Amino acid sequence: MNIAGLIVEYNPFHNGHAYHFTEAKKLAQADAVIAVMSGDFLQRGEPAIVSKWARTEMALQVGVDLVLELPVAYAVQPAEWFAYGAVALLEATGVTTHLCFGSEAGALDVLQPLAERLADESAELQAQVAEELATGASYPAAYAAAAARVCAAEGCGGLDAAAARAMLEQPNNSLGLHYMIALRRLGSGITPLTLRRLAADYRDAAPRDAAIASATAVRNLLAHSGLTAAVPYLPASTADIMAREFAAGRGPITWESFAQPLFHRLLLCSPEELAEHHEMTEGLEHRIKKLLPKLKEPTVEHLLQQLKTKRYTHTKLQRMLFHVLLQSPSGTMFRTALSGGPGYLRVLGFSSTGRELLKRMKKTASLPIVTRAAELNHPHLSLDIQASGIYANGMANRSTSELMRDYRQPPIQL
Amino acid sequence: MNIAGLIVEYNPFHNGHAYHFTEAKKLAQADAVIAVMSGDFLQRGEPAIVSKWARTEMALQVGVDLVLELPVAYAVQPAEWFAYGAVALLEATGVTTHLCFGSEAGALDVLQPLAERLADESAELQAQVAEELATGASYPAAYAAAAARVCAAEGCGGLDAAAARAMLEQPNNSLGLHYMIALRRLGSGITPLTLRRLAADYRDAAPRDAAIASATAVRNLLAHSGLTAAVPYLPASTADIMAREFAAGRGPITWESFAQPLFHRLLLCSPEELAEHHEMTEGLEHRIKKLLPKLKEPTVEHLLQQLKTKRYTHTKLQRMLFHVLLQSPSGTMFRTALSGGPGYLRVLGFSSTGRELLKRMKKTASLPIVTRAAELNHPHLSLDIQASGIYANGMANRSTSELMRDYRQPPIQL
């Protein structure tokens, strides 16, 4: 029995995701699909447009069989830790046979040897990354350059340094590489498969195709032109779920939904207190305090615009602000604390096939399967619950049931 | 030259305040009036309906000559520290000759001997207060009972314990008593004067008189029936200022304006972290965490309703929530830290007569006179600035200029 694993955010689920889902299932000849999905906050440090529960429904509606939550401790992290957490969850199911991901390269022939080389060379690689960072490069750029250099030195994959670097600077190649490094580090038997990303680049601001638009483009349409404008790019089930969530005042959620608590904390904390947050590095605390009085408006968007430099990517800065919002002390989510891997398999939803999978997993899984948050006491799970509470507290229609939903909500069943 | 001092909140300034102002000026035969006014957060732990700047304008418009800010470290405190801070500021001006306050008693013949007796008996009094608290009484009730008992034992003022207690349970008598105790402790030469409170009790929810309503009644009208309904009880200048503030999205401010950041913090903090806030005493942190999932709605009003018991007055609980909002660690505002008295005279506004007073005060004042927040580095002033930033962050129309107003705003001049 082939079980395909996908690593997703579905923010929101759109036609491009539906295409990827169908093709991945075909490619893996899969009988069932497991999606590891970020919860309410995403890798780039942003809140999701609607809650993890609504996005779980979207995934189940189009045929995903089992949705597992990527703990926020891994979900809002640089690519390597995001990838490590997600792949470790798939491995821990004990049933996943294939990992399918989209990439700009569309083939494993170059990524595979790179992954093999890099998985074993962490000390040398880290030294090269540090060297690149010292030139003022952002972390992703430094990593791509260092990885390319390490590889080209030994001629792996037949690429020279410039070609390897150009390839790794494409975000889905980079994520894919980290998935494969994680598989190798975990000694996993899961087979990686890749699909060339279709039509829309994730960074496209506007749709390029009649039915396929990037999630960014879909969110822009939602923000500026409303749900109707986005409908052509969404499965009908997604559109219905979004309409319901918006009507109930549970979305759309953006960073501005958290402007009041974020600025509250930025106003109250001294630079020294700000510096105690995860990812608040290299004097960013002083830059923030100096910028606050100069912002044209006290919005998160203006703050991010003013903070951005070559060295600090928008993504890095958003993640840092997320850690201020969540009051994550540096240390809590620190990388060494993550290397032990996730501690549980949190089930957000399942189909009837998913129910059968869960039965099998009772025997095969190497981590506890959690269907209610109250069942397990784990620091990462407490963090997930806090993050979801904070998220619900940003809804236009605040309600106790939403603030506490993580404690009460059983998995969504289709 | 007679200079009358008033201790006020003006939330908002209404006809009852105007009457008190006129009568006080007459009674003191005063050439000028100084008001010590709470800033954006008030003694009962509530935010003011409009900012301290708008309320300063109201005060100047009806004839107050100089408005000084009572630092938030004293303003949001039980009666004894509120009174001590305010009286110490008047004393520090070096020009105040009279202190006029309203009281239910309307005469000093009973309050004066009580004050003399209590000012010197803090050890015995505190022991009696502790004994009353142990029976489950609230602090104000325990203080009234203990003070009455201490006094009656020595027959001061000719009242028996029951009569003294009944008198002290009236809130303005209690405040007045604390003003006089403070005068005595400070060795002040300021003469106290009292006026009987007219018509409206501060706790009245609805107006009792054609032109005089309590501030509570005025705020209820504003909240439920709009500004027009409140106009009969307000000087025209107050009504104009309120209309302008509301139109600009700077009011009305209520506790619900801070529901998101307050619940944010309540969701994130463990009971142990909550217990580190000022006034979070005797296991209240556990009660809050247990109540959160049971609230009908996540509003501050529902939370306060559910938290209230005989022991914990609404006022005590509101102040505690304010300290959570301001992240005041226990210690910061602790009573012993306040006994040194205020550290500055912060000028919020002045009339032309007030300008002359300020000139005199350059020679007479025993504390630095601050007209711009950036002039002085003092922990209480930092707290005032933080409190005002947090307050502005709760406005419907959030703006950088309001968040930073305390740094930039010179005193209001009329």
Interface residues (C-beta under 8 A of the other chain):
Chain A: A259 Q260 P261 F263 H264 L267 L268 L292 P293 K294 L295 K296 E297 P298 L326 Q327 Q386 G389 I390 N393 G394 R398 S399 T400 L403 M404 Y407
Chain B: A259 Q260 P261 F263 H264 L267 L268 L292 P293 K294 L295 K296 E297 P298 L326 Q327 Q386 G389 I390 N393 G394 R398 S399 T400 L403 M404 Y407
